[in-house]
């Protein structure tokens, strides 16, 4: 990656826009995510999403964040307050994402630093969840999103943060949708075997919403497509 693409910075206020967009996206998709989990897991994911968002709201009201790291810290603390499997895994993922640009002392990370933090989060989730690409988990959409994000940055020195994140979002949604054609080998869905076929993995869908919310936070639209989650 050349110096020009590695220095593409996300817009000021990105942390706030990203987290608030993601909050709305997850709230809007909670019913569908819960339904997916009932069809191929233990059915608690929608409840876990709502619990995390309620905890996030309480933190934002009590101690409003003022920086990227504070916004992401509020998010990861909310998820760590959720039980089950998804709470700790998403919490640890967002904890790594909160560190984007930390070593460089950046107020707002560059896109490359954000990609590195996504990769660190993936490594943490895989270390604790022991999932691989193809196991029908959140990793299935996260891994191709990171690959697409980095490829977009490397392919064109004129690329923008939004263009690179659009590429990552497209890859994440495509990969999440494709999990409907696979059988779960990790997580609760693995207990139902072939019954998970034909059902999008809810964790992978939620991770695609994370990537989409990052794009929407960068372009200022605050809008993420939820229509494909079903």
N, C-alpha and C positions, 0 to 999 in steps of 0.2 A: 504494500500500500504506500503510495507516494505521500509526500508532506502535505500536498494540497487537499487530498481526500481525507487524510487523517485529521485535518484540522477543521472539518465541517462541523460547526457547532449547532446544537439544538437551540431553538429560540428561547429568549428569556421568559420565565414563567412556565417553562415546559413541565416541571414537576407537578405544579398545580393542575395544569390542563390535562396532563396524562392521568393523574389519579382521579380527578373528578369525572373525566370521560369514562374511565374504566368502571368507576362506581356505578354510573348510570347504565353502562352496557351490561354489567353483571346483574344489576337489579332487574333490568329488562329481560334478561335471558334466564333468570333463576328458575322459572316454571319449566321451561324447555330443558334446561340442564338437569333439573330434578327428574323430569320424565325420562330422559335418556338414562339416567342412573338407575331408575326403577326398572327399566327394561333390560339393563345389562349389568347391574351391580346391586348395591344394598339400599339404594334410594335416598341416601342422606345428603347428596351433594348440593341439591338446591337449598336445603335448610342450612347447610354449612356456608354457602355463599351469602345468604341473607344474614346469618349471624356475624360473619366477618364484616359485612357492610354496616351493620348496626354498631359494631365496636369501632369501626372507622369513624362513623358519624359522631360518636361520643367523644373520641379523641380530637377531631377537628373542631368541635364546639368548645371543648375545655381548654385546648392549647393549640390555636391555629398555627400551622406550619408557615415558615417564611422562606424556605429554601428547598431546592430539589431533594437534598438528602432528608430533610425533615418531612416532606410530603411522602417520600417512599418509606421512611421509618414508620410513620403512622400507619401505612398500608401493611407493612410486614408485621408490625405488632398486632394489628387487628387479626390477621390470619393465624398468628401464633396462639391467639386466644381461642381458636376454634379446635374442637376435638376431632377425633377420627384420624384418617390418614391424610386427607387433603389439606387440612389446616396447617400442620407442621411443614409439609412439603412446599406448599405455596408460600408459607411464611419464610422459610429458609431461602427460597428462590428470590423473593422480593428483598430480603436482607442483603443478598449479593447485589441486586440491582441498585439498591440504595447507595452502594459504594462506587458507582460509575464516576470516573474522573477524580476520585478521592486522592489518589496518589499524586495527581498533578495540581491539586488544590483548586480544581475548577468549581465555580458556582453552578454552572450548567455543563453537563458533559458534552463532548463531541459525539458524533454518531458512532465513530470507531470505538470510543470508550464505552458507549452504551452497548454496542455489539459485544465487546469484551466482557461486560458485566452480565449480559444475557448468557454468554458461554460459561461464565463462572457459576451462574445460577443453575445452568443445565448440569454441570459437573457435580454440584452439590446434591441436586435431586437424584442424579444417577448413583451417587455414592450411597445415599441413604435408602433410596427406593429400589435400587438394583435393577432398574429398567433399561432396556435398549430400544433403539428405533425399531419399530415393528411389533413391539409388545402391547400396543394399543393403550398408551398412556399419554400424559401431557408432553412427553419427550417427542412423540411423533410429529407434532406441529411445531415445537420449539426448535428442534434441530434444523429442519429445512429453512425456517425463518432466519436463523442466524447465518446459514450458508448463503441465502439469497441477499441478505443485508450486506454481508462482506463482499459478495460478488459484485453487487451494484456499485459499491464504493471503489472497487478495484478496476471496474470496467471502463469507467468514464470519469475523468478528472472534473468535468463540469456538472456532475450529478448533484442534486440538492438533497438535504436531509429528508424532505418529504418524498421525493422520488425513490430514494433508497428504502425508506420505511414502507412505501407502497409495495415495492417488490417483496419485502419481507412479509407484509400482510397477505398478499396474494398467495405466497408459498405456504403460509401457515393455514389459511382457510382451505386451500386445495388438499393439503396433507390431513387436516382434521376431518374433512369430508370423506377422504379415502379410508379412514379408520373403520367406516361402516362395512368395508369389505374384508376386514381381518378378524381374527379371533384373539381375544385377550389372553396374554400370558403372564401378566402382572396385575396386582391390585385386586379389588373385590370382584371385578368383572371376570377375572380368570376362573372364579369358582363356578360360573355358569357355562363355561365351555362354549360350544357352538351357538348357544342362545345369544351370545353377544354379537354374532354376525348380523349385518343389516342395521346396526345401531351405531351412530357416531359416538366415539368415546367422549364423555362429558369433560374430562380433564383436558383432553386435547382441544376441544371446542373452546373451553375457557381460556386456554393459553393463546389460541388464535385471537380471542377478544383482547387479550393483553397487548399483543402486537398491533392489532387494529387501533387500539386506544392510544398507543404511542404515536402512530401515524396521525390520528385525529388530533392529538395534543400538539403535534408539530405543525400541522397545517391550519390549526385554529378552528376547524369545523365543528369539533366536538361530536361528530357523528360516526357511528360504527354500524355496519350492516349486520343485523341479527337474523335476517330472513332465511339464511341457509341452515340454521340450527333447528333441526326437527328429527 
